[in-house]
């Protein structure tokens, strides 16, 4: 019997997909892939204008944080 309010692995992955989809909509020109941590690891500092770079890094980190928190 599942506890009320608990999310199973399937629900967690659906949420993560939704967050990644939202991020892809916010960053349509980026090739994000499934592993957002990998996006940050592969990112080359200084490869974008400073204001775009800050926004990109904040959006990706925020998405990672949302997935980890599950909300």
PDB file of N, H, CA, C and O in Angstrom:
ATOM      1  N   UNK A   1       0.843  -1.164   0.000  1.00  0.00           N
ATOM      2  CA  UNK A   1       0.000   0.000   0.000  1.00  0.00           C
ATOM      3  C   UNK A   1       0.898   1.241   0.000  1.00  0.00           C
ATOM      4  O   UNK A   1       1.756   1.381   0.872  1.00  0.00           O
ATOM      5  N   UNK A   2       0.711   2.129  -0.958  1.00  0.00           N
ATOM      6  H   UNK A   2       0.014   2.015  -1.667  1.00  0.00           H
ATOM      7  CA  UNK A   2       1.515   3.339  -1.072  1.00  0.00           C
ATOM      8  C   UNK A   2       1.030   4.383  -0.074  1.00  0.00           C
ATOM      9  O   UNK A   2      -0.168   4.553   0.151  1.00  0.00           O
ATOM     10  N   UNK A   3       1.998   5.075   0.513  1.00  0.00           N
ATOM     11  H   UNK A   3       2.971   4.937   0.330  1.00  0.00           H
ATOM     12  CA  UNK A   3       1.626   6.141   1.436  1.00  0.00           C
ATOM     13  C   UNK A   3       1.115   7.334   0.650  1.00  0.00           C
ATOM     14  O   UNK A   3       1.565   7.606  -0.463  1.00  0.00           O
ATOM     15  N   UNK A   4       0.191   8.024   1.236  1.00  0.00           N
ATOM     16  H   UNK A   4      -0.175   7.803   2.140  1.00  0.00           H
ATOM     17  CA  UNK A   4      -0.379   9.203   0.602  1.00  0.00           C
ATOM     18  C   UNK A   4       0.690  10.284   0.507  1.00  0.00           C
ATOM     19  O   UNK A   4       1.388  10.562   1.483  1.00  0.00           O
ATOM     20  N   UNK A   5       0.819  10.899  -0.678  1.00  0.00           N
ATOM     21  H   UNK A   5       0.252  10.674  -1.470  1.00  0.00           H
ATOM     22  CA  UNK A   5       1.775  11.966  -0.870  1.00  0.00           C
ATOM     23  C   UNK A   5       3.167  11.493  -1.258  1.00  0.00           C
ATOM     24  O   UNK A   5       4.021  12.319  -1.579  1.00  0.00           O
ATOM     25  N   UNK A   6       3.420  10.193  -1.237  1.00  0.00           N
ATOM     26  H   UNK A   6       2.727   9.522  -0.976  1.00  0.00           H
ATOM     27  CA  UNK A   6       4.740   9.714  -1.626  1.00  0.00           C
ATOM     28  C   UNK A   6       4.784   9.509  -3.132  1.00  0.00           C
ATOM     29  O   UNK A   6       3.803   9.098  -3.752  1.00  0.00           O
ATOM     30  N   UNK A   7       5.916   9.798  -3.688  1.00  0.00           N
ATOM     31  H   UNK A   7       6.713  10.131  -3.184  1.00  0.00           H
ATOM     32  CA  UNK A   7       6.087   9.667  -5.133  1.00  0.00           C
ATOM     33  C   UNK A   7       7.039   8.523  -5.413  1.00  0.00           C
ATOM     34  O   UNK A   7       8.117   8.444  -4.823  1.00  0.00           O
ATOM     35  N   UNK A   8       6.651   7.651  -6.299  1.00  0.00           N
ATOM     36  H   UNK A   8       5.776   7.715  -6.779  1.00  0.00           H
ATOM     37  CA  UNK A   8       7.496   6.539  -6.672  1.00  0.00           C
ATOM     38  C   UNK A   8       8.541   6.969  -7.682  1.00  0.00           C
ATOM     39  O   UNK A   8       8.562   8.123  -8.112  1.00  0.00           O
ATOM     40  N   UNK A   9       9.411   6.037  -8.061  1.00  0.00           N
ATOM     41  H   UNK A   9       9.394   5.100  -7.711  1.00  0.00           H
ATOM     42  CA  UNK A   9      10.467   6.359  -9.008  1.00  0.00           C
ATOM     43  C   UNK A   9       9.928   6.856 -10.350  1.00  0.00           C
ATOM     44  O   UNK A   9      10.540   7.715 -10.985  1.00  0.00           O
ATOM     45  N   UNK A  10       8.807   6.332 -10.774  1.00  0.00           N
ATOM     46  H   UNK A  10       8.310   5.634 -10.259  1.00  0.00           H
ATOM     47  CA  UNK A  10       8.218   6.773 -12.040  1.00  0.00           C
ATOM     48  C   UNK A  10       7.769   8.221 -11.981  1.00  0.00           C
ATOM     49  O   UNK A  10       7.967   8.979 -12.930  1.00  0.00           O
ATOM     50  N   UNK A  11       7.164   8.605 -10.864  1.00  0.00           N
ATOM     51  H   UNK A  11       7.003   7.989 -10.092  1.00  0.00           H
ATOM     52  CA  UNK A  11       6.709   9.989 -10.698  1.00  0.00           C
ATOM     53  C   UNK A  11       7.902  10.934 -10.642  1.00  0.00           C
ATOM     54  O   UNK A  11       7.847  12.039 -11.180  1.00  0.00           O
ATOM     55  N   UNK A  12       8.971  10.505  -9.997  1.00  0.00           N
ATOM     56  H   UNK A  12       9.016   9.607  -9.560  1.00  0.00           H
ATOM     57  CA  UNK A  12      10.178  11.334  -9.896  1.00  0.00           C
ATOM     58  C   UNK A  12      10.787  11.560 -11.285  1.00  0.00           C
ATOM     59  O   UNK A  12      11.192  12.676 -11.610  1.00  0.00           O
ATOM     60  N   UNK A  13      10.850  10.520 -12.091  1.00  0.00           N
ATOM     61  H   UNK A  13      10.521   9.614 -11.827  1.00  0.00           H
ATOM     62  CA  UNK A  13      11.410  10.664 -13.440  1.00  0.00           C
ATOM     63  C   UNK A  13      10.511  11.533 -14.320  1.00  0.00           C
ATOM     64  O   UNK A  13      11.010  12.314 -15.130  1.00  0.00           O
ATOM     65  N   UNK A  14       9.205  11.404 -14.169  1.00  0.00           N
ATOM     66  H   UNK A  14       8.800  10.769 -13.511  1.00  0.00           H
ATOM     67  CA  UNK A  14       8.289  12.274 -14.926  1.00  0.00           C
ATOM     68  C   UNK A  14       8.485  13.735 -14.539  1.00  0.00           C
ATOM     69  O   UNK A  14       8.461  14.620 -15.394  1.00  0.00           O
ATOM     70  N   UNK A  15       8.679  13.981 -13.245  1.00  0.00           N
ATOM     71  H   UNK A  15       8.698  13.262 -12.550  1.00  0.00           H
ATOM     72  CA  UNK A  15       8.932  15.345 -12.790  1.00  0.00           C
ATOM     73  C   UNK A  15      10.250  15.857 -13.371  1.00  0.00           C
ATOM     74  O   UNK A  15      10.320  16.990 -13.848  1.00  0.00           O
ATOM     75  N   UNK A  16      11.285  15.033 -13.332  1.00  0.00           N
ATOM     76  H   UNK A  16      11.228  14.113 -12.945  1.00  0.00           H
ATOM     77  CA  UNK A  16      12.590  15.434 -13.876  1.00  0.00           C
ATOM     78  C   UNK A  16      12.475  15.735 -15.371  1.00  0.00           C
ATOM     79  O   UNK A  16      13.076  16.694 -15.855  1.00  0.00           O
ATOM     80  N   UNK A  17      11.717  14.936 -16.096  1.00  0.00           N
ATOM     81  H   UNK A  17      11.229  14.158 -15.703  1.00  0.00           H
ATOM     82  CA  UNK A  17      11.502  15.197 -17.526  1.00  0.00           C
ATOM     83  C   UNK A  17      10.805  16.530 -17.739  1.00  0.00           C
ATOM     84  O   UNK A  17      11.147  17.275 -18.657  1.00  0.00           O
ATOM     85  N   UNK A  18       9.832  16.828 -16.896  1.00  0.00           N
ATOM     86  H   UNK A  18       9.555  16.222 -16.150  1.00  0.00           H
ATOM     87  CA  UNK A  18       9.117  18.098 -17.018  1.00  0.00           C
ATOM     88  C   UNK A  18      10.049  19.278 -16.751  1.00  0.00           C
ATOM     89  O   UNK A  18      10.002  20.282 -17.462  1.00  0.00           O
ATOM     90  N   UNK A  19      10.888  19.161 -15.739  1.00  0.00           N
ATOM     91  H   UNK A  19      10.927  18.345 -15.162  1.00  0.00           H
ATOM     92  CA  UNK A  19      11.840  20.226 -15.423  1.00  0.00           C
ATOM     93  C   UNK A  19      12.826  20.405 -16.577  1.00  0.00           C
ATOM     94  O   UNK A  19      13.119  21.532 -16.976  1.00  0.00           O
ATOM     95  N   UNK A  20      13.338  19.298 -17.113  1.00  0.00           N
ATOM     96  H   UNK A  20      13.101  18.382 -16.789  1.00  0.00           H
ATOM     97  CA  UNK A  20      14.258  19.393 -18.261  1.00  0.00           C
ATOM     98  C   UNK A  20      13.562  19.988 -19.470  1.00  0.00           C
ATOM     99  O   UNK A  20      14.177  20.738 -20.226  1.00  0.00           O
ATOM    100  N   UNK A  21      12.290  19.668 -19.668  1.00  0.00           N
ATOM    101  H   UNK A  21      11.790  19.058 -19.053  1.00  0.00           H
ATOM    102  CA  UNK A  21      11.520  20.245 -20.770  1.00  0.00           C
ATOM    103  C   UNK A  21      11.328  21.740 -20.610  1.00  0.00           C
ATOM    104  O   UNK A  21      11.429  22.495 -21.578  1.00  0.00           O
ATOM    105  N   UNK A  22      11.048  22.168 -19.379  1.00  0.00           N
ATOM    106  H   UNK A  22      10.966  21.555 -18.593  1.00  0.00           H
ATOM    107  CA  UNK A  22      10.921  23.605 -19.099  1.00  0.00           C
ATOM    108  C   UNK A  22      12.239  24.319 -19.378  1.00  0.00           C
ATOM    109  O   UNK A  22      12.252  25.407 -19.953  1.00  0.00           O
ATOM    110  N   UNK A  23      13.339  23.706 -18.970  1.00  0.00           N
ATOM    111  H   UNK A  23      13.328  22.822 -18.503  1.00  0.00           H
ATOM    112  CA  UNK A  23      14.650  24.300 -19.192  1.00  0.00           C
ATOM    113  C   UNK A  23      14.962  24.374 -20.688  1.00  0.00           C
ATOM    114  O   UNK A  23      15.496  25.377 -21.163  1.00  0.00           O
ATOM    115  N   UNK A  24      14.635  23.330 -21.419  1.00  0.00           N
ATOM    116  H   UNK A  24      14.202  22.516 -21.033  1.00  0.00           H
ATOM    117  CA  UNK A  24      14.868  23.332 -22.866  1.00  0.00           C
ATOM    118  C   UNK A  24      14.051  24.427 -23.543  1.00  0.00           C
ATOM    119  O   UNK A  24      14.508  25.027 -24.516  1.00  0.00           O
ATOM    120  N   UNK A  25      12.854  24.692 -23.043  1.00  0.00           N
ATOM    121  H   UNK A  25      12.482  24.205 -22.252  1.00  0.00           H
ATOM    122  CA  UNK A  25      12.031  25.773 -23.593  1.00  0.00           C
ATOM    123  C   UNK A  25      12.648  27.131 -23.291  1.00  0.00           C
ATOM    124  O   UNK A  25      12.573  28.046 -24.110  1.00  0.00           O
ATOM    125  N   UNK A  26      13.260  27.265 -22.112  1.00  0.00           N
ATOM    126  H   UNK A  26      13.321  26.522 -21.446  1.00  0.00           H
ATOM    127  CA  UNK A  26      13.919  28.516 -21.731  1.00  0.00           C
ATOM    128  C   UNK A  26      15.231  28.716 -22.484  1.00  0.00           C
ATOM    129  O   UNK A  26      15.657  29.851 -22.703  1.00  0.00           O
ATOM    130  N   UNK A  27      15.869  27.622 -22.877  1.00  0.00           N
ATOM    131  H   UNK A  27      15.523  26.700 -22.699  1.00  0.00           H
ATOM    132  CA  UNK A  27      17.167  27.676 -23.561  1.00  0.00           C
ATOM    133  C   UNK A  27      17.091  26.886 -24.872  1.00  0.00           C
ATOM    134  O   UNK A  27      17.754  25.857 -25.007  1.00  0.00           O
ATOM    135  N   UNK A  28      16.295  27.352 -25.833  1.00  0.00           N
ATOM    136  H   UNK A  28      15.757  28.187 -25.723  1.00  0.00           H
ATOM    137  CA  UNK A  28      16.052  26.549 -27.052  1.00  0.00           C
ATOM    138  C   UNK A  28      17.282  26.308 -27.914  1.00  0.00           C
ATOM    139  O   UNK A  28      17.296  25.352 -28.688  1.00  0.00           O
ATOM    140  N   UNK A  29      18.302  27.128 -27.811  1.00  0.00           N
ATOM    141  H   UNK A  29      18.290  27.905 -27.182  1.00  0.00           H
ATOM    142  CA  UNK A  29      19.484  26.968 -28.651  1.00  0.00           C
ATOM    143  C   UNK A  29      20.556  26.089 -28.024  1.00  0.00           C
ATOM    144  O   UNK A  29      21.614  25.883 -28.620  1.00  0.00           O
ATOM    145  N   UNK A  30      20.300  25.574 -26.841  1.00  0.00           N
ATOM    146  H   UNK A  30      19.441  25.740 -26.357  1.00  0.00           H
ATOM    147  CA  UNK A  30      21.294  24.767 -26.127  1.00  0.00           C
ATOM    148  C   UNK A  30      21.014  23.276 -26.293  1.00  0.00           C
ATOM    149  O   UNK A  30      19.861  22.853 -26.370  1.00  0.00           O
ATOM    150  N   UNK A  31      22.084  22.490 -26.348  1.00  0.00           N
ATOM    151  H   UNK A  31      23.021  22.834 -26.285  1.00  0.00           H
ATOM    152  CA  UNK A  31      21.985  21.036 -26.375  1.00  0.00           C
ATOM    153  C   UNK A  31      22.198  20.546 -24.943  1.00  0.00           C
ATOM    154  O   UNK A  31      23.330  20.334 -24.508  1.00  0.00           O
ATOM    155  N   UNK A  32      21.089  20.369 -24.219  1.00  0.00           N
ATOM    156  H   UNK A  32      20.170  20.541 -24.572  1.00  0.00           H
ATOM    157  CA  UNK A  32      21.179  20.085 -22.794  1.00  0.00           C
ATOM    158  C   UNK A  32      21.379  18.612 -22.462  1.00  0.00           C
ATOM    159  O   UNK A  32      22.139  18.296 -21.548  1.00  0.00           O
ATOM    160  N   UNK A  33      20.738  17.725 -23.158  1.00  0.00           N
ATOM    161  H   UNK A  33      20.121  17.982 -23.901  1.00  0.00           H
ATOM    162  CA  UNK A  33      20.850  16.312 -22.841  1.00  0.00           C
ATOM    163  C   UNK A  33      20.087  15.949 -21.584  1.00  0.00           C
ATOM    164  O   UNK A  33      19.377  16.780 -21.018  1.00  0.00           O
ATOM    165  N   UNK A  34      20.231  14.715 -21.151  1.00  0.00           N
ATOM    166  H   UNK A  34      20.807  14.039 -21.611  1.00  0.00           H
ATOM    167  CA  UNK A  34      19.500  14.215 -19.989  1.00  0.00           C
ATOM    168  C   UNK A  34      20.205  14.523 -18.673  1.00  0.00           C
ATOM    169  O   UNK A  34      19.545  14.679 -17.645  1.00  0.00           O
ATOM    170  N   UNK A  35      21.521  14.612 -18.686  1.00  0.00           N
ATOM    171  H   UNK A  35      22.057  14.485 -19.520  1.00  0.00           H
ATOM    172  CA  UNK A  35      22.283  14.813 -17.459  1.00  0.00           C
ATOM    173  C   UNK A  35      22.693  16.280 -17.345  1.00  0.00           C
ATOM    174  O   UNK A  35      23.652  16.718 -17.981  1.00  0.00           O
ATOM    175  N   UNK A  36      21.956  17.030 -16.529  1.00  0.00           N
ATOM    176  H   UNK A  36      21.178  16.674 -16.012  1.00  0.00           H
ATOM    177  CA  UNK A  36      22.224  18.456 -16.400  1.00  0.00           C
ATOM    178  C   UNK A  36      23.545  18.725 -15.684  1.00  0.00           C
ATOM    179  O   UNK A  36      24.196  19.734 -15.955  1.00  0.00           O
ATOM    180  N   UNK A  37      23.949  17.837 -14.774  1.00  0.00           N
ATOM    181  H   UNK A  37      23.420  17.017 -14.554  1.00  0.00           H
ATOM    182  CA  UNK A  37      25.255  17.994 -14.142  1.00  0.00           C
ATOM    183  C   UNK A  37      26.358  17.932 -15.194  1.00  0.00           C
ATOM    184  O   UNK A  37      27.350  18.655 -15.105  1.00  0.00           O
ATOM    185  N   UNK A  38      26.183  17.077 -16.177  1.00  0.00           N
ATOM    186  H   UNK A  38      25.377  16.489 -16.250  1.00  0.00           H
ATOM    187  CA  UNK A  38      27.150  16.960 -17.268  1.00  0.00           C
ATOM    188  C   UNK A  38      27.207  18.255 -18.075  1.00  0.00           C
ATOM    189  O   UNK A  38      28.278  18.647 -18.537  1.00  0.00           O
ATOM    190  N   UNK A  39      26.062  18.923 -18.250  1.00  0.00           N
ATOM    191  H   UNK A  39      25.192  18.604 -17.874  1.00  0.00           H
ATOM    192  CA  UNK A  39      26.036  20.210 -18.964  1.00  0.00           C
ATOM    193  C   UNK A  39      26.929  21.217 -18.260  1.00  0.00           C
ATOM    194  O   UNK A  39      27.678  21.951 -18.905  1.00  0.00           O
ATOM    195  N   UNK A  40      26.847  21.250 -16.943  1.00  0.00           N
ATOM    196  H   UNK A  40      26.238  20.654 -16.419  1.00  0.00           H
ATOM    197  CA  UNK A  40      27.687  22.179 -16.187  1.00  0.00           C
ATOM    198  C   UNK A  40      29.155  21.773 -16.259  1.00  0.00           C
ATOM    199  O   UNK A  40      30.034  22.629 -16.362  1.00  0.00           O
ATOM    200  N   UNK A  41      29.420  20.472 -16.205  1.00  0.00           N
ATOM    201  H   UNK A  41      28.706  19.777 -16.121  1.00  0.00           H
ATOM    202  CA  UNK A  41      30.803  19.991 -16.276  1.00  0.00           C
ATOM    203  C   UNK A  41      31.446  20.320 -17.624  1.00  0.00           C
ATOM    204  O   UNK A  41      32.627  20.661 -17.686  1.00  0.00           O
ATOM    205  N   UNK A  42      30.662  20.216 -18.706  1.00  0.00           N
ATOM    206  H   UNK A  42      29.702  19.939 -18.656  1.00  0.00           H
ATOM    207  CA  UNK A  42      31.191  20.444 -20.051  1.00  0.00           C
ATOM    208  C   UNK A  42      31.243  21.921 -20.430  1.00  0.00           C
ATOM    209  O   UNK A  42      31.892  22.287 -21.409  1.00  0.00           O
ATOM    210  N   UNK A  43      30.564  22.769 -19.662  1.00  0.00           N
ATOM    211  H   UNK A  43      30.036  22.472 -18.866  1.00  0.00           H
ATOM    212  CA  UNK A  43      30.489  24.183 -20.025  1.00  0.00           C
ATOM    213  C   UNK A  43      31.859  24.850 -19.897  1.00  0.00           C
ATOM    214  O   UNK A  43      32.572  24.644 -18.915  1.00  0.00           O
ATOM    215  N   UNK A  44      32.210  25.641 -20.890  1.00  0.00           N
ATOM    216  H   UNK A  44      31.631  25.808 -21.688  1.00  0.00           H
ATOM    217  CA  UNK A  44      33.480  26.356 -20.900  1.00  0.00           C
ATOM    218  C   UNK A  44      33.215  27.803 -20.488  1.00  0.00           C
ATOM    219  O   UNK A  44      32.559  28.553 -21.211  1.00  0.00           O
ATOM    220  N   UNK A  45      33.734  28.187 -19.318  1.00  0.00           N
ATOM    221  H   UNK A  45      34.267  27.578 -18.731  1.00  0.00           H
ATOM    222  CA  UNK A  45      33.549  29.559 -18.846  1.00  0.00           C
ATOM    223  C   UNK A  45      34.106  30.546 -19.864  1.00  0.00           C
ATOM    224  O   UNK A  45      35.191  30.351 -20.412  1.00  0.00           O
ATOM    225  N   UNK A  46      33.350  31.599 -20.102  1.00  0.00           N
ATOM    226  H   UNK A  46      32.469  31.758 -19.657  1.00  0.00           H
ATOM    227  CA  UNK A  46      33.754  32.628 -21.051  1.00  0.00           C
ATOM    228  C   UNK A  46      33.320  32.362 -22.477  1.00  0.00           C
ATOM    229  O   UNK A  46      33.630  33.146 -23.374  1.00  0.00           O
ATOM    230  N   UNK A  47      32.601  31.262 -22.703  1.00  0.00           N
ATOM    231  H   UNK A  47      32.349  30.625 -21.975  1.00  0.00           H
ATOM    232  CA  UNK A  47      32.175  30.928 -24.070  1.00  0.00           C
ATOM    233  C   UNK A  47      30.919  31.680 -24.495  1.00  0.00           C
ATOM    234  O   UNK A  47      30.514  31.602 -25.655  1.00  0.00           O
ATOM    235  N   UNK A  48      30.310  32.397 -23.579  1.00  0.00           N
ATOM    236  H   UNK A  48      30.640  32.460 -22.637  1.00  0.00           H
ATOM    237  CA  UNK A  48      29.126  33.210 -23.866  1.00  0.00           C
ATOM    238  C   UNK A  48      29.384  34.614 -23.322  1.00  0.00           C
ATOM    239  O   UNK A  48      30.242  34.797 -22.460  1.00  0.00           O
ATOM    240  N   UNK A  49      28.651  35.594 -23.818  1.00  0.00           N
ATOM    241  H   UNK A  49      27.953  35.445 -24.519  1.00  0.00           H
ATOM    242  CA  UNK A  49      28.732  36.911 -23.183  1.00  0.00           C
ATOM    243  C   UNK A  49      28.355  36.771 -21.709  1.00  0.00           C
ATOM    244  O   UNK A  49      27.525  35.935 -21.351  1.00  0.00           O
ATOM    245  N   UNK A  50      28.960  37.581 -20.870  1.00  0.00           N
ATOM    246  H   UNK A  50      29.634  38.260 -21.161  1.00  0.00           H
ATOM    247  CA  UNK A  50      28.832  37.444 -19.408  1.00  0.00           C
ATOM    248  C   UNK A  50      27.390  37.341 -18.930  1.00  0.00           C
ATOM    249  O   UNK A  50      27.069  36.466 -18.125  1.00  0.00           O
ATOM    250  N   UNK A  51      26.505  38.231 -19.417  1.00  0.00           N
ATOM    251  H   UNK A  51      26.766  38.942 -20.071  1.00  0.00           H
ATOM    252  CA  UNK A  51      25.118  38.201 -18.933  1.00  0.00           C
ATOM    253  C   UNK A  51      24.419  36.908 -19.349  1.00  0.00           C
ATOM    254  O   UNK A  51      23.631  36.361 -18.577  1.00  0.00           O
ATOM    255  N   UNK A  52      24.695  36.411 -20.555  1.00  0.00           N
ATOM    256  H   UNK A  52      25.335  36.855 -21.182  1.00  0.00           H
ATOM    257  CA  UNK A  52      24.101  35.150 -21.001  1.00  0.00           C
ATOM    258  C   UNK A  52      24.668  33.977 -20.212  1.00  0.00           C
ATOM    259  O   UNK A  52      23.953  33.033 -19.876  1.00  0.00           O
ATOM    260  N   UNK A  53      25.958  34.050 -19.924  1.00  0.00           N
ATOM    261  H   UNK A  53      26.539  34.817 -20.197  1.00  0.00           H
ATOM    262  CA  UNK A  53      26.614  32.981 -19.186  1.00  0.00           C
ATOM    263  C   UNK A  53      26.017  32.848 -17.780  1.00  0.00           C
ATOM    264  O   UNK A  53      25.720  31.741 -17.330  1.00  0.00           O
ATOM    265  N   UNK A  54      25.846  33.956 -17.106  1.00  0.00           N
ATOM    266  H   UNK A  54      26.087  34.855 -17.472  1.00  0.00           H
ATOM    267  CA  UNK A  54      25.282  33.943 -15.760  1.00  0.00           C
ATOM    268  C   UNK A  54      23.869  33.362 -15.793  1.00  0.00           C
ATOM    269  O   UNK A  54      23.522  32.516 -14.969  1.00  0.00           O
ATOM    270  N   UNK A  55      23.056  33.819 -16.751  1.00  0.00           N
ATOM    271  H   UNK A  55      23.339  34.506 -17.420  1.00  0.00           H
ATOM    272  CA  UNK A  55      21.685  33.325 -16.854  1.00  0.00           C
ATOM    273  C   UNK A  55      21.666  31.828 -17.143  1.00  0.00           C
ATOM    274  O   UNK A  55      20.907  31.090 -16.515  1.00  0.00           O
ATOM    275  N   UNK A  56      22.484  31.372 -18.079  1.00  0.00           N
ATOM    276  H   UNK A  56      23.100  31.972 -18.589  1.00  0.00           H
ATOM    277  CA  UNK A  56      22.550  29.953 -18.431  1.00  0.00           C
ATOM    278  C   UNK A  56      22.910  29.110 -17.209  1.00  0.00           C
ATOM    279  O   UNK A  56      22.226  28.135 -16.898  1.00  0.00           O
ATOM    280  N   UNK A  57      23.978  29.488 -16.524  1.00  0.00           N
ATOM    281  H   UNK A  57      24.534  30.280 -16.777  1.00  0.00           H
ATOM    282  CA  UNK A  57      24.436  28.710 -15.372  1.00  0.00           C
ATOM    283  C   UNK A  57      23.401  28.700 -14.251  1.00  0.00           C
ATOM    284  O   UNK A  57      23.207  27.673 -13.601  1.00  0.00           O
ATOM    285  N   UNK A  58      22.740  29.824 -14.020  1.00  0.00           N
ATOM    286  H   UNK A  58      22.898  30.658 -14.549  1.00  0.00           H
ATOM    287  CA  UNK A  58      21.706  29.878 -12.980  1.00  0.00           C
ATOM    288  C   UNK A  58      20.503  29.016 -13.341  1.00  0.00           C
ATOM    289  O   UNK A  58      19.966  28.312 -12.486  1.00  0.00           O
ATOM    290  N   UNK A  59      20.078  29.064 -14.598  1.00  0.00           N
ATOM    291  H   UNK A  59      20.514  29.636 -15.292  1.00  0.00           H
ATOM    292  CA  UNK A  59      18.922  28.265 -15.013  1.00  0.00           C
ATOM    293  C   UNK A  59      19.202  26.769 -14.898  1.00  0.00           C
ATOM    294  O   UNK A  59      18.359  26.009 -14.419  1.00  0.00           O
ATOM    295  N   UNK A  60      20.380  26.352 -15.336  1.00  0.00           N
ATOM    296  H   UNK A  60      21.064  26.969 -15.724  1.00  0.00           H
ATOM    297  CA  UNK A  60      20.722  24.926 -15.267  1.00  0.00           C
ATOM    298  C   UNK A  60      20.835  24.488 -13.805  1.00  0.00           C
ATOM    299  O   UNK A  60      20.321  23.432 -13.437  1.00  0.00           O
ATOM    300  N   UNK A  61      21.498  25.283 -12.975  1.00  0.00           N
ATOM    301  H   UNK A  61      21.916  26.141 -13.274  1.00  0.00           H
ATOM    302  CA  UNK A  61      21.636  24.910 -11.558  1.00  0.00           C
ATOM    303  C   UNK A  61      20.284  24.890 -10.865  1.00  0.00           C
ATOM    304  O   UNK A  61      20.027  24.015 -10.038  1.00  0.00           O
ATOM    305  N   UNK A  62      19.419  25.838 -11.189  1.00  0.00           N
ATOM    306  H   UNK A  62      19.628  26.549 -11.860  1.00  0.00           H
ATOM    307  CA  UNK A  62      18.078  25.860 -10.600  1.00  0.00           C
ATOM    308  C   UNK A  62      17.301  24.597 -10.984  1.00  0.00           C
ATOM    309  O   UNK A  62      16.606  24.018 -10.149  1.00  0.00           O
ATOM    310  N   UNK A  63      17.416  24.175 -12.233  1.00  0.00           N
ATOM    311  H   UNK A  63      17.981  24.645 -12.911  1.00  0.00           H
ATOM    312  CA  UNK A  63      16.732  22.958 -12.676  1.00  0.00           C
ATOM    313  C   UNK A  63      17.263  21.735 -11.928  1.00  0.00           C
ATOM    314  O   UNK A  63      16.488  20.875 -11.510  1.00  0.00           O
ATOM    315  N   UNK A  64      18.569  21.661 -11.763  1.00  0.00           N
ATOM    316  H   UNK A  64      19.199  22.360 -12.102  1.00  0.00           H
ATOM    317  CA  UNK A  64      19.180  20.546 -11.002  1.00  0.00           C
ATOM    318  C   UNK A  64      18.646  20.539  -9.572  1.00  0.00           C
ATOM    319  O   UNK A  64      18.271  19.493  -9.043  1.00  0.00           O
ATOM    320  N   UNK A  65      18.617  21.703  -8.966  1.00  0.00           N
ATOM    321  H   UNK A  65      18.921  22.553  -9.396  1.00  0.00           H
ATOM    322  CA  UNK A  65      18.126  21.810  -7.589  1.00  0.00           C
ATOM    323  C   UNK A  65      16.660  21.401  -7.478  1.00  0.00           C
ATOM    324  O   UNK A  65      16.278  20.702  -6.540  1.00  0.00           O
ATOM    325  N   UNK A  66      15.839  21.836  -8.436  1.00  0.00           N
ATOM    326  H   UNK A  66      16.149  22.405  -9.198  1.00  0.00           H
ATOM    327  CA  UNK A  66      14.396  21.478  -8.436  1.00  0.00           C
ATOM    328  C   UNK A  66      14.236  19.966  -8.541  1.00  0.00           C
ATOM    329  O   UNK A  66      13.417  19.380  -7.834  1.00  0.00           O
ATOM    330  N   UNK A  67      15.001  19.337  -9.407  1.00  0.00           N
ATOM    331  H   UNK A  67      15.667  19.813  -9.982  1.00  0.00           H
ATOM    332  CA  UNK A  67      14.905  17.878  -9.572  1.00  0.00           C
ATOM    333  C   UNK A  67      15.303  17.179  -8.285  1.00  0.00           C
ATOM    334  O   UNK A  67      14.636  16.237  -7.857  1.00  0.00           O
ATOM    335  N   UNK A  68      16.385  17.632  -7.664  1.00  0.00           N
ATOM    336  H   UNK A  68      16.927  18.398  -8.011  1.00  0.00           H
ATOM    337  CA  UNK A  68      16.834  17.010  -6.419  1.00  0.00           C
ATOM    338  C   UNK A  68      15.822  17.167  -5.296  1.00  0.00           C
ATOM    339  O   UNK A  68      15.619  16.247  -4.504  1.00  0.00           O
ATOM    340  N   UNK A  69      15.182  18.340  -5.225  1.00  0.00           N
ATOM    341  H   UNK A  69      15.346  19.088  -5.868  1.00  0.00           H
ATOM    342  CA  UNK A  69      14.161  18.580  -4.200  1.00  0.00           C
ATOM    343  C   UNK A  69      12.857  17.873  -4.522  1.00  0.00           C
ATOM    344  O   UNK A  69      12.068  17.577  -3.625  1.00  0.00           O
ATOM    345  N   UNK A  70      12.627  17.601  -5.800  1.00  0.00           N
ATOM    346  H   UNK A  70      13.268  17.842  -6.529  1.00  0.00           H
ATOM    347  CA  UNK A  70      11.401  16.933  -6.203  1.00  0.00           C
ATOM    348  C   UNK A  70      10.193  17.851  -6.257  1.00  0.00           C
ATOM    349  O   UNK A  70       9.056  17.384  -6.197  1.00  0.00           O
ATOM    350  N   UNK A  71      10.428  19.157  -6.371  1.00  0.00           N
ATOM    351  H   UNK A  71      11.352  19.536  -6.420  1.00  0.00           H
ATOM    352  CA  UNK A  71       9.327  20.102  -6.500  1.00  0.00           C
ATOM    353  C   UNK A  71       9.771  21.340  -7.227  1.00  0.00           C
ATOM    354  O   UNK A  71       8.973  22.255  -7.431  1.00  0.00           O
TER     355      UNK A  71
END
